[in-house]
Amino acid sequence: MTPGGRVGLAGYMVLLTLCLPSTAAAESEIEADRFTVWEETSVVEASGNVRLRAGARTLTADRIEYRYAEGRIFAEGHVNLTDADGTVHTVERVELTDDLRSGAFTALRSQFAAGGVLSARSARRTRGVRTDFREVMYTRCESCPDSREPPPWRVRATAATHETRQRTITYRDVLLEAFGVPVMYLPWARFKDSSVRRAKGFLLPAVRSDRALGMVVETPYFLPLGPSQDLVLRTGYATREGLLLGGAWRRAGISSDYRVEASATRGSRTRADGTRARELRGHLSAKGAIGLAKGWSVGWDATRASDASYLARYGLGRGINVLSQYGYLRKRGDRLNADLEVYGFQNLSILSEDDRVPFIFPRARLRWNSGPAVFGGRIVSVGDALALAQDDGRRNRRLSIEGRWERSFPRDAGYVFDAVMRVRADAFDVRAGESDEPISDRRITRFAPSAELGWRFPLVRRFADGQVVVEPVLQALAAPEGLNRDPVPNTDSVDVELSHASLFEPNRFPGLDRVEGGVRLNMGVRGTYQGMGGLVARGTIGRVLRLTEESDFDAHTGLADQSSDLVGEVAVRIEGVGAGYWSFRRSPAVSGVRHDQLGAEIRLGPVETAFTYVRLHDDPTSLSTASSEQVGNHVAWQITPEWKLTGYHLRDLGRAAYSSTLKAGLGLSFRNECLDLSLNFQREPTRASDIPPSSSVGLKITLLGF
């Protein structure tokens, strides 16, 4: 026997063998505080901080006994075996081959590098590619195995096999537990191990109860189609409607992105005449973008449904009145931008006429700027061509060309003059529709020059704890009157609203079919304050003064009179605390109120709350001119780092006698590193077409890493 650090010739040869590669691809080395060699029994013992490396695998223990004649290693005392992928196995006792690829384990606990913990009473490894376990427990909840409390979920099995090359774990006699309570038994199950982030297979089902559909159970199936694309197939069943089918395909690339969703069912539908029948219903949605060379790109975003009520009835989009189909070819550059677009629309509202829904093919836009090189300013040229058609036979083709010169003149006193000169020409080719009054087709041209001179004076004052900037702004604009008197169809300039955001716009019509003319002044003051502690406040107030008579605006827009409504906004944000805002429009003709919108977001420890209030008087964008008033709130309480309670409520206050809830909901969720659970209740009491008032309760459970 050779004790301590004294090693005989035979012992030296044994250690040399350990340090030489046992295979062509694996080098070995050993470190320890003490070595003892028994030459007569061909045994080497290493003790005290033992570390043995074979290739990419490492074994540490208090004591290792190496029987070199048999090529076997026995280790005990704080034994840890680390695989090439970083997985750490902790055992009471282990017997291994000298390349650490095969062996038997007692009381094994494996911490996978990709997440997850597996423990077994015993295990046997074969050639480093297969491990058989007995009396197995697996969970993704890494913070729970050492706790006396059961984890949110775990799998128990009488036996399991881990195939390293296939990266699969096969269980036999499987019992799934949630918080220590058995919830499911399977005689056999196979899953990808935790090193696989995108494995094909069934996902956990989602369950919900819906008043219109009954009890709904949906079982998704995930299918990876490569490193950058996948497919999710959804099969569901509703007790009142039958089979529900759906799916989503996604693909992401370096310069491209695609997503396609679809659903279908043979469900019941109430038609406009009140009859009810079962028919094939569904929807298709496609969205994508492809980046091309030299700043060019192409993209699309289109959604169609089989009928007006399908999306709302099956919980895919309640409250949507129009579905759009959009495609584009786009160029972006330093000076030149170009767009070629196509639009289509599907009407989902029973209150508007289907034959008036337009189709735009194409719309072309071109924008070029010269840079700061022309008389100290720059020239911007904009071209816009549009072809619009409707099912009732109406056709509208429009060509618009605008050129403008713009320049800023800063003065030494601190104020700035902004000058803009515009020249715009429009040409329209209009064909009347079947429902129009008996008027002939017409071709119209319009010439609209305009000039703008602006003055602004930023005033800055600094304090010890912040600074304030106040900037009075005055814009004088002039354009010919009567530019909209010809019978030009209005397809893109209907939604007109005066607000703090549009106060200093030269043309408050959102489109090109209408032009704001006459002489007018845009007047206002805007300011900001930045203080200590992350406090930021901003505000704007102003109005429009019209010096010539112009009847292009509706009385409800706030722009019809010579002196417009007073508009403004105040917004405050405190970092880490919350934010609030108030935007308003005031008119003496309507009891001082046209439009009020208030909102606040506040964070108090684990509680976040948001509040909104909106009051509109004679809203010009709605189907009627009745006033509307709504109040809403949202609350989120982070009860613990894992548990969260949320709720929301939206109420209509427009008419007190009929004040009612528009929608409300309550949700409870739990999320940690291994479990994502959500329980939701939603209520929408409004009725439309064959969509009854909806109350639904949904439960969704995702076992992360399973």
Residue pairs with C-beta under 8 A, 6 or more apart in sequence:
1 36
1 37
1 38
2 8
2 11
2 36
2 37
2 39
3 34
3 36
4 34
4 35
4 36
5 34
5 35
7 15
7 35
7 37
8 37
8 39
10 37
10 39
11 35
11 37
11 39
11 44
14 37
14 42
14 44
14 66
14 68
15 30
15 35
15 44
17 68
18 28
18 29
18 30
18 44
18 52
18 66
18 68
18 98
19 27
19 28
19 29
19 30
20 27
20 28
21 27
21 28
22 28
22 54
22 98
22 99
23 55
23 99
25 55
26 54
26 55
26 56
26 99
27 53
27 54
27 55
28 52
28 53
28 54
28 55
28 98
28 99
29 52
29 53
30 46
30 50
30 51
30 52
30 53
30 64
31 49
31 50
31 51
31 52
32 46
32 47
32 48
32 49
32 50
32 51
32 64
33 47
33 48
33 49
34 46
34 47
34 48
35 44
35 45
35 46
36 44
36 45
36 46
36 47
37 43
37 44
37 45
38 44
38 45
41 67
42 67
42 68
42 69
42 70
43 65
43 66
43 67
43 68
44 65
44 66
44 68
45 63
45 64
45 65
45 66
46 52
46 63
46 64
46 66
47 62
47 63
47 64
48 62
49 60
50 59
50 60
50 61
50 62
50 63
50 64
50 75
51 58
51 59
51 60
52 58
52 59
52 60
52 64
52 73
52 100
53 59
54 98
54 99
54 100
55 84
55 99
55 100
56 83
56 84
57 81
57 82
57 83
57 84
57 100
57 101
57 128
58 81
58 82
59 73
59 75
59 79
59 80
59 81
59 82
59 94
59 96
59 100
60 78
60 79
60 80
60 82
61 75
61 76
61 77
61 78
61 79
61 80
62 76
62 77
62 78
62 79
63 75
63 76
63 77
64 73
64 74
64 75
65 73
65 74
65 75
66 72
66 73
66 74
66 98
67 73
67 74
68 98
71 97
71 98
72 95
72 96
72 97
72 98
73 95
73 96
73 97
73 98
73 100
73 103
74 93
74 94
74 95
74 96
75 93
75 94
75 96
76 92
76 93
76 94
79 90
79 91
79 92
79 93
79 94
80 88
80 89
80 90
81 88
81 89
81 91
81 94
81 96
81 100
82 88
82 89
83 89
83 113
85 113
85 114
85 195
86 113
87 110
87 111
87 112
87 113
88 110
88 111
88 113
89 105
89 108
89 109
89 110
89 111
90 108
90 109
90 110
90 111
91 105
91 106
91 107
91 108
91 109
92 106
92 107
93 105
93 106
93 107
94 103
94 104
94 105
94 106
95 103
95 104
96 102
96 103
97 103
99 128
100 128
101 125
101 127
101 128
102 125
102 126
102 127
102 128
103 124
103 125
104 122
104 123
104 124
104 125
105 120
105 122
105 123
105 124
105 125
106 121
106 122
107 121
107 122
108 118
108 119
108 120
108 121
108 122
108 123
108 133
109 117
109 118
109 119
109 145
110 117
110 118
110 119
111 117
111 142
112 118
112 193
112 194
112 195
113 195
114 193
114 194
114 195
114 197
115 140
115 142
115 194
115 673
115 705
116 138
116 139
116 140
116 142
116 193
116 194
116 705
117 138
117 139
117 140
117 141
117 142
117 145
118 133
118 136
118 137
118 138
118 160
118 162
119 136
119 137
119 138
119 145
120 133
120 134
120 135
120 136
120 137
120 160
121 134
121 135
122 133
122 134
122 135
123 131
123 132
123 133
123 134
124 131
124 132
125 131
126 132
128 164
129 163
129 164
129 165
130 161
130 162
130 163
130 164
131 161
131 162
131 164
132 159
132 160
132 161
133 159
133 160
133 161
133 162
134 158
134 159
135 158
135 159
136 155
136 156
136 157
136 158
136 159
136 160
136 171
137 154
137 155
137 156
137 157
138 154
138 155
138 157
138 160
138 169
139 145
139 151
139 153
139 154
139 155
139 674
140 153
140 194
140 673
140 674
140 675
140 703
140 704
140 705
140 706
141 151
141 152
141 153
141 154
141 672
141 673
141 674
141 675
142 673
142 674
143 672
143 673
144 150
144 151
144 152
144 674
145 151
149 180
150 177
150 179
150 180
151 179
151 674
152 178
152 179
152 670
152 672
152 674
152 675
152 677
153 176
153 177
153 178
153 179
153 674
153 675
153 703
153 706
154 176
154 177
155 171
155 174
155 175
155 176
155 177
155 706
156 174
156 175
156 177
157 171
157 172
157 173
157 174
157 175
158 172
158 173
159 171
159 172
159 173
160 169
160 170
160 171
160 172
161 169
161 170
162 168
162 169
162 193
163 169
163 170
167 192
167 193
167 195
167 196
168 190
168 191
168 192
168 193
169 190
169 191
169 192
169 193
170 188
170 189
170 190
171 186
171 188
171 189
171 190
171 191
172 187
172 188
173 187
174 185
174 186
174 187
174 188
174 189
175 182
175 184
175 185
176 182
176 183
176 184
176 185
176 186
177 183
191 199
191 201
191 706
192 199
192 201
194 705
198 222
198 224
198 230
199 222
199 224
200 221
200 222
200 223
200 224
201 221
201 222
202 219
202 220
202 221
202 222
203 219
203 220
203 221
203 222
203 232
203 702
204 700
204 701
204 702
204 703
205 217
205 218
205 219
205 220
206 217
206 218
206 220
206 698
206 699
206 700
206 701
207 215
207 216
207 217
207 218
207 698
207 699
207 700
208 215
208 216
208 696
208 697
208 698
208 699
209 215
209 216
209 696
209 697
209 698
210 216
210 238
210 315
210 694
210 695
210 696
211 692
211 693
211 694
211 695
211 696
212 240
212 313
212 691
212 692
212 694
213 238
213 239
213 240
213 241
213 313
213 314
213 315
214 238
214 239
214 240
214 241
215 238
215 239
216 236
216 237
216 238
216 239
216 244
217 236
217 237
218 234
218 235
218 236
218 244
219 234
219 235
219 236
220 232
220 233
220 234
220 235
221 232
221 233
221 234
221 235
222 230
222 231
222 232
223 230
223 231
223 232
223 233
224 230
224 231
225 231
225 251
228 251
228 252
228 253
229 249
229 250
229 251
229 252
230 249
230 250
231 247
231 248
231 249
231 250
232 247
232 248
232 249
233 246
233 247
234 244
234 245
234 246
234 247
234 248
234 263
235 243
235 244
235 245
236 243
236 244
236 245
236 246
237 243
237 244
238 244
241 265
241 267
241 268
242 265
242 266
242 267
243 265
243 266
244 263
244 265
244 314
245 263
245 264
245 265
246 261
246 262
246 263
246 264
247 261
247 262
247 263
248 259
248 260
248 261
248 262
249 258
249 259
249 260
249 261
250 258
250 259
251 257
251 258
251 259
252 258
255 290
255 291
255 292
256 288
256 289
256 290
256 291
257 288
257 289
258 286
258 287
258 288
259 285
259 286
259 287
259 288
260 284
260 285
260 286
260 287
261 283
261 284
261 285
261 286
262 282
262 283
262 284
262 285
263 282
263 283
263 314
263 316
264 280
264 281
264 282
265 280
265 281
265 282
265 314
266 278
266 279
266 280
266 281
267 278
267 279
267 281
267 313
267 314
268 276
268 277
268 278
268 690
269 276
269 277
269 278
269 279
269 281
269 307
269 309
269 690
270 276
270 309
270 689
270 690
271 277
272 350
272 689
276 690
280 306
281 306
281 307
281 310
281 314
282 305
282 306
282 310
283 303
283 304
283 305
283 306
283 310
283 311
283 316
284 303
284 304
285 302
285 303
285 304
286 300
286 301
286 302
286 303
287 300
287 301
287 302
288 299
288 300
288 301
289 297
289 298
289 299
289 300
290 297
290 298
290 299
291 297
292 298
295 331
295 332
295 333
296 329
296 330
296 331
297 329
297 330
297 331
297 332
298 327
298 328
298 329
298 330
299 327
299 328
299 330
300 326
300 327
300 328
301 324
301 325
301 326
301 327
302 324
302 325
302 326
302 327
302 344
303 323
303 324
303 325
303 346
304 323
304 325
304 346
305 311
305 323
305 346
305 348
308 347
308 348
308 349
308 350
308 689
309 348
309 688
309 689
309 690
309 691
310 316
311 317
311 318
311 320
311 348
312 318
312 319
312 320
312 688
312 691
313 690
313 691
315 694
315 696
318 684
318 691
318 694
320 348
321 347
321 348
321 349
322 345
322 346
322 347
322 348
322 349
322 357
323 345
323 346
323 348
324 343
324 344
324 345
324 346
325 342
325 343
325 344
325 345
325 346
326 341
326 342
326 343
326 344
327 341
327 342
328 339
328 340
328 341
328 342
329 339
329 340
329 341
330 338
330 339
330 340
331 337
331 338
331 339
335 368
335 369
335 370
335 371
336 366
336 367
336 368
337 365
337 366
337 367
337 368
338 364
338 365
338 366
338 367
339 363
339 364
339 365
339 366
340 362
340 363
340 364
341 360
341 362
341 363
341 364
341 365
342 360
342 361
342 362
342 363
343 358
343 359
343 360
343 361
343 363
344 359
344 360
344 361
345 357
345 358
345 359
346 357
347 353
347 354
347 357
350 688
350 689
351 623
352 623
354 391
355 390
355 391
355 392
355 433
355 435
356 390
356 391
356 392
356 394
357 390
357 391
358 388
358 389
358 390
358 491
359 388
359 389
359 390
360 386
360 387
360 388
360 389
361 387
361 389
362 385
362 387
363 384
363 385
363 386
363 387
364 383
364 384
364 385
364 386
365 382
365 383
365 384
365 385
366 381
366 382
366 383
366 384
367 380
367 381
367 382
367 383
368 380
368 381
369 378
369 379
369 380
369 381
370 378
370 379
370 380
371 378
372 378
374 405
375 405
375 407
376 407
377 405
377 406
377 407
377 408
377 419
378 405
378 406
378 407
379 403
379 404
379 405
380 403
380 404
380 405
380 406
381 401
381 402
381 403
382 400
382 401
382 402
382 403
382 404
383 399
383 400
383 401
383 402
384 398
384 399
384 400
384 401
384 512
385 398
385 399
385 400
386 396
386 397
386 398
386 399
386 512
387 395
387 396
387 397
388 395
388 396
388 397
388 398
388 491
389 395
389 396
390 433
392 433
392 434
392 435
393 431
393 432
393 433
393 434
394 430
394 431
394 432
394 433
394 436
394 489
395 429
395 430
395 431
396 428
396 429
396 430
396 431
396 489
396 491
397 428
397 429
397 430
398 426
398 427
398 428
398 429
398 512
398 513
399 426
399 427
400 424
400 425
400 426
400 427
400 512
401 424
401 425
402 422
402 423
402 424
402 425
403 422
403 423
403 424
404 420
404 421
404 422
404 423
405 420
405 421
406 418
406 419
406 420
406 421
407 418
407 419
408 416
408 417
408 418
408 419
409 416
409 417
409 418
409 419
410 416
411 417
414 457
414 458
414 459
415 455
415 456
415 457
416 455
416 456
416 457
416 458
417 453
417 454
417 455
418 452
418 453
418 454
418 455
418 456
419 452
419 453
419 454
420 451
420 452
420 453
420 454
420 506
421 450
421 451
421 452
422 448
422 449
422 450
422 451
422 452
422 506
423 449
424 447
424 448
424 449
424 450
424 515
425 445
425 446
425 447
425 448
426 445
426 446
426 447
426 448
426 512
427 443
427 444
427 445
427 446
428 442
428 443
428 444
428 445
428 446
428 488
428 489
429 443
430 441
430 442
430 443
430 444
430 487
430 488
430 489
431 441
432 439
432 440
432 441
439 487
442 487
444 486
444 487
444 488
446 483
446 486
446 488
446 515
448 479
448 480
448 483
448 515
448 517
449 479
449 480
450 477
450 478
450 479
450 506
450 517
451 477
451 478
451 479
452 475
452 476
452 477
452 478
452 506
453 475
453 476
454 473
454 474
454 475
454 476
454 504
455 473
455 474
455 475
456 471
456 472
456 473
456 474
457 471
457 472
458 469
458 470
458 471
459 469
459 470
459 471
460 467
460 468
460 469
461 467
461 468
463 531
465 531
465 532
466 529
466 530
466 531
466 532
466 535
467 529
467 530
468 527
468 528
468 529
468 530
469 527
469 528
469 529
470 525
470 526
470 527
471 525
471 526
471 527
472 524
472 525
473 504
473 522
473 523
473 524
473 525
473 526
473 542
474 521
474 522
474 523
475 504
475 506
475 521
475 522
475 523
476 519
476 520
476 521
477 506
477 519
477 520
477 521
477 522
478 518
478 519
479 515
479 516
479 517
479 518
479 519
480 517
481 517
481 518
481 548
481 549
481 550
482 517
483 515
483 517
483 552
484 514
484 515
484 517
484 552
488 513
488 514
489 513
490 513
490 514
491 511
491 513
492 510
492 511
492 512
492 513
493 509
493 510
493 511
493 512
493 513
493 514
494 621
495 510
495 620
495 621
496 508
496 509
496 510
496 553
496 554
496 557
496 559
496 620
497 557
497 558
497 620
497 621
498 508
498 544
498 557
498 558
498 559
498 564
498 565
498 567
498 585
499 567
499 583
499 585
499 595
500 540
500 541
500 542
500 567
500 568
500 569
500 583
502 508
503 522
503 524
503 540
503 542
503 543
503 544
503 567
504 522
504 524
504 542
506 516
507 515
507 516
508 516
508 559
509 515
509 516
514 552
516 550
516 552
517 550
517 552
518 546
518 547
518 548
518 549
518 550
519 546
519 547
519 548
520 544
520 545
520 546
520 547
520 548
520 550
521 544
521 545
521 547
522 542
522 544
523 542
523 543
523 544
523 545
524 540
524 541
524 542
524 543
525 540
525 541
525 542
526 538
526 539
526 540
526 541
526 542
527 538
527 539
527 540
528 536
528 537
528 538
528 539
529 535
529 536
529 537
529 538
530 536
531 537
533 574
533 575
534 573
534 574
534 575
534 576
535 572
535 573
535 574
535 575
536 572
536 573
536 574
537 570
537 571
537 572
537 573
538 569
538 570
538 571
539 568
539 569
539 570
539 571
540 568
540 569
541 566
541 567
541 568
542 566
542 567
542 568
543 563
543 564
543 565
543 566
543 567
544 559
544 563
544 564
545 562
545 563
545 564
546 559
546 561
546 562
546 563
546 564
547 562
549 562
551 560
553 559
553 560
554 560
554 620
556 618
556 619
556 620
556 625
557 620
558 564
558 565
558 567
558 585
558 587
558 594
559 565
561 589
565 585
565 586
565 587
565 594
566 584
566 585
566 586
566 587
567 583
567 584
567 585
567 586
568 583
568 584
569 581
569 582
569 583
569 584
570 581
570 582
570 583
571 579
571 580
571 581
571 582
572 579
572 580
572 581
573 579
576 603
577 602
577 603
578 600
578 601
578 602
578 603
579 600
579 601
580 598
580 599
580 600
580 601
581 597
581 598
581 599
581 600
582 596
582 597
582 598
582 599
583 595
583 596
583 597
584 595
584 596
584 597
585 594
585 595
585 596
586 592
586 593
586 594
587 593
587 594
590 617
590 618
593 615
593 617
594 616
594 617
594 618
595 615
595 616
595 617
596 613
596 614
596 615
597 612
597 613
597 614
597 615
598 611
598 612
598 613
599 610
599 611
599 612
599 613
600 610
600 611
601 608
601 609
601 610
602 608
602 609
602 610
606 637
606 638
606 639
607 635
607 636
607 637
607 638
608 635
608 636
608 637
608 638
609 633
609 634
609 635
609 636
610 633
610 634
610 635
611 631
611 632
611 633
611 634
612 630
612 631
612 632
612 633
613 630
613 631
613 632
614 628
614 629
614 630
614 631
615 627
615 628
615 629
615 630
616 622
616 627
616 628
616 629
617 627
618 625
618 626
618 627
619 625
619 627
619 628
622 628
626 654
627 654
628 652
628 654
629 652
629 653
629 654
630 650
630 651
630 652
630 653
630 654
630 662
631 650
631 651
631 653
632 648
632 649
632 650
632 651
633 648
633 649
634 646
634 647
634 648
635 646
635 647
635 648
636 644
636 645
636 646
637 644
637 645
637 646
638 644
639 645
641 672
642 670
642 671
642 672
643 668
643 669
643 670
644 668
644 669
644 670
644 671
645 666
645 667
645 668
646 665
646 666
646 667
646 668
646 669
647 664
647 665
647 666
647 667
648 663
648 664
648 665
649 661
649 663
649 664
649 665
650 661
650 662
650 663
650 664
651 659
651 660
651 661
651 662
652 658
652 659
652 660
652 661
652 662
653 659
660 685
661 683
661 685
662 684
662 685
662 686
663 682
663 683
663 684
663 685
663 686
664 682
664 683
665 680
665 681
665 682
665 683
666 680
666 681
667 678
667 679
667 680
667 681
668 678
668 679
668 680
669 676
669 677
669 678
669 679
670 676
670 677
670 678
671 677
673 704
674 703
674 704
674 705
675 701
675 702
675 703
675 704
676 700
676 701
676 702
676 704
677 700
677 701
677 702
678 698
678 699
678 700
679 697
679 698
679 699
680 696
680 697
680 698
680 699
680 700
681 695
681 696
681 697
681 698
682 694
682 695
682 696
682 698
683 693
683 694
683 695
684 693
684 694
684 695
685 693
686 693
687 693
